[in-house]
Amino acid sequence: MEAAVGELIVYYEFRRANGPNSSNGLRLTNGGGRPEVQAAHIQPVASHGPDSVRNGLALTGTVHWMFDRGLISINDDHCALLATRGVPEDLGRLVQPHRQLRLPERPEWRPHPSYLRWHREHVFKG
């Protein structure tokens, strides 16, 4: 989703212009105010991950929650991985294991393999 990755740039530009405490992420909402897309760090800044597009994914709120808790991750082929334990059945149906991400055409906007590997090694409960 090139547009979704492009939205990460909006988030970082907004944060740069308004200071580091101005936002906890881009949130695109539907008409009812419910967040639809959030900018998620792959390797959190608190864990020495950079605040850059290559360290980010555009995820729905629920999938962002699952990603941050290690219930899902992304492999080197950019396919979704689902943890084998700790995933409530209803949530597990939201992510199809081994489904490939849609990557932007521009390589400099794609998730960097080192951040994806960090997430699998330090967060993922697979």
C-alpha positions in Angstrom: 0.0 0.0 0.0 2.1 2.8 -1.2 -0.4 5.4 -0.1 -0.4 4.0 3.5 3.4 4.1 3.6 3.3 7.6 2.2 1.1 8.5 5.2 3.9 7.5 7.4 5.9 10.4 5.9 3.0 12.7 6.9 3.3 11.5 10.4 7.0 12.0 10.6 6.8 15.4 9.0 4.0 16.4 11.5 6.1 15.2 14.4 9.2 17.0 13.2 7.3 20.3 12.8 5.4 20.1 16.1 7.9 18.5 18.4 8.5 14.9 19.6 5.6 14.9 22.1 3.0 16.2 19.7 1.7 12.9 18.4 1.7 9.2 19.2 1.1 8.3 15.6 -0.9 9.1 12.5 -4.5 8.1 12.8 -6.8 8.1 9.8 -10.4 7.8 10.9 -13.7 6.8 9.4 -16.7 9.0 9.7 -17.4 7.9 13.2 -13.9 8.8 14.5 -12.7 5.2 14.8 -9.0 4.9 13.8 -8.6 2.9 10.6 -4.8 3.2 10.0 -2.0 3.8 12.5 1.7 4.3 12.1 3.5 1.5 14.0 7.2 1.3 14.7 8.7 -2.1 14.0 11.5 -1.6 16.5 10.2 0.8 19.1 12.1 4.1 19.6 12.3 3.2 23.3 14.3 0.1 22.2 16.7 2.2 20.1 14.7 1.9 16.9 14.9 5.0 14.6 12.0 7.3 14.0 12.1 6.6 10.2 9.8 5.3 7.5 12.0 2.2 7.1 11.1 1.3 10.7 7.4 1.7 10.2 4.3 -0.1 9.1 0.8 1.3 8.4 -1.6 -1.0 10.4 -5.2 -1.1 11.6 -5.6 -0.4 15.3 -6.3 -4.0 16.1 -3.3 -5.3 14.1 -1.1 -2.6 15.6 -2.1 -3.9 19.0 -1.3 -7.5 18.0 2.0 -6.5 16.4 3.2 -4.6 19.5 2.4 -7.6 21.7 4.2 -10.1 19.5 1.1 -11.9 18.3 2.0 -11.2 14.7 5.3 -10.4 12.9 6.7 -10.1 9.3 9.2 -12.6 7.8 12.0 -11.7 5.4 9.7 -12.3 2.4 7.3 -9.7 3.8 4.7 -12.3 4.7 2.6 -12.1 7.9 3.5 -14.5 10.7 0.9 -15.4 13.3 2.0 -16.6 16.8 1.1 -20.2 17.6 0.2 -19.4 21.2 -1.5 -16.6 23.0 -3.7 -15.4 20.1 -7.4 -15.3 20.9 -9.3 -17.2 18.3 -11.3 -14.2 17.2 -8.2 -12.1 16.7 -6.4 -14.8 14.8 -9.0 -14.7 12.1 -8.0 -11.1 11.3 -4.6 -12.0 10.0 -4.0 -14.7 7.3 -0.6 -16.3 8.1 1.8 -16.1 5.2 -0.1 -13.4 3.4 2.4 -11.0 1.7 2.5 -7.3 2.5 1.9 -4.9 -0.3 5.2 -3.0 -0.6 5.8 0.4 -2.1 7.5 0.6 -5.4 10.2 2.9 -3.9 12.7 0.6 -2.0 13.7 3.4 0.3 10.1 3.3 1.8 10.0 -0.4 2.4 10.5 -1.9 5.9 14.2 -2.5 6.5 15.0 -6.2 7.1 17.1 -5.5 10.2 14.0 -4.0 12.0 11.8 -6.8 10.9 14.4 -9.3 12.2 14.7 -7.4 15.5 10.9 -7.6 15.9 10.9 -11.4 15.3 13.8 -12.0 17.7 12.7 -9.7 20.5 8.9 -9.3 20.4 7.3 -12.1 18.3 5.9 -15.0 20.3 5.9 -17.4 17.4 
